[in-house]
């Protein structure tokens, strides 16, 4: 298979940073490639395993949860800003199944409680970060157990 200019440019972009199919298509279009060239390059990259929205979504779910302490709701919102709804719907639940969001919320709660953050402020912070009520309750009981 010959390496078209669009394919070569796409590989160069992916070598710099993993990105969604949508973002790759936007970058290639901005470089002046035709829709047909972009389509062929993207399909070939997907077939070769270099371009995978599912894999990228799984990596981002882990990153947002473990590094930014985001909950399911906030992560889904972030992903919808980067991917099409179909990709997010297909991969989100599976990727989230690999993350213990109660533990994520508890880790942040323990860290903030050690800094003296008030209970009400902590609750609001966890809500802003997209944690659900069961995760917040679990986190609060975790810090209550530490106080005993």
C-alpha positions, 0 to 999 in steps of 0.5 A, spaced: 500 500 500 502 506 498 503 512 503 499 518 500 501 525 503 495 525 507 497 518 511 504 520 512 502 527 515 496 523 519 502 518 522 506 524 523 501 527 527 499 521 531 507 520 533 506 527 536 500 525 540 494 520 540 488 524 538 481 522 536 479 521 529 475 527 529 481 531 531 485 528 526 480 529 520 480 537 523 488 537 523 488 534 516 483 538 513 486 545 516 492 542 512 488 542 505 487 535 504 481 533 501 475 529 504 477 523 500 484 523 502 482 524 509 477 518 509 482 514 506 488 515 511 483 515 517 480 508 515 487 505 513 490 508 520 484 505 524 485 498 520 492 498 522 490 500 529 494 506 530 487 510 530 482 508 535 477 512 539 475 507 544 482 506 546 483 513 547 477 514 551 479 508 555 486 512 556 482 519 558 477 516 563 483 513 567 487 520 566 481 524 568 479 519 574 486 518 577 490 525 575 484 530 576 479 526 580 473 527 576 467 523 577 463 519 571 459 525 570 464 530 569 468 525 565 463 524 560 462 531 559 469 532 557 469 526 552 463 529 549 467 535 547 472 531 544 469 525 541 462 524 537 456 521 541 456 515 538 464 513 540 463 516 547 456 511 548 460 505 545 466 506 550 464 510 556 461 505 560 466 499 559 472 504 560 468 507 567 467 499 569 475 499 570 475 505 575 473 505 582 470 512 583 468 511 590 476 510 591 477 516 587 472 520 591 475 518 597 482 519 595 481 526 594 477 527 600 482 524 605 487 529 601 483 535 602 481 533 609 488 533 611 489 540 608 483 542 613 478 543 607 471 544 611 466 538 610 461 542 606 466 545 601 469 538 600 462 536 598 461 542 593 468 540 590 466 533 589 459 535 586 463 540 581 468 534 579 462 530 577 461 525 583 455 521 584 451 521 591 454 514 593 461 516 591 460 522 595 457 519 601 462 513 601 468 519 601 465 522 607 464 516 611 472 515 609 474 521 612 469 520 618 472 513 620 479 517 620 477 522 625 475 516 630 
